[in-house]
C-alpha cells in the first residue's frame, strides 16, 4: 500500500473523514499536490521540508489551545 492508497483507506474509515493528513513527499512533479489532495490529504508539503512551512500547515489543522496562566510567585 503506498501513501495515496493509505490516505484513501483512512478517509473510508468511519470517523476519520475529517482527520488532518499532511502529505510530506519528495515527489515534486507537476500535479503531485493535486494527486495527494485527491487521495485524501488535507495539505501538502514538498521535501526538503521547510520547518516553518510544516509548522504553519500543522497549525492550520489543529485547534489552538489556551495555555494555563503561570502561577504568580
Buried (B, 14 or more C-beta within 10 A) or exposed (E): EEBBEEBEEBBEEEEEEEEEBBBBBEEEEEEBBEBBBEBBBBBBBBEEEEEEEBEEBEEEEEEEEEEEEEEEE
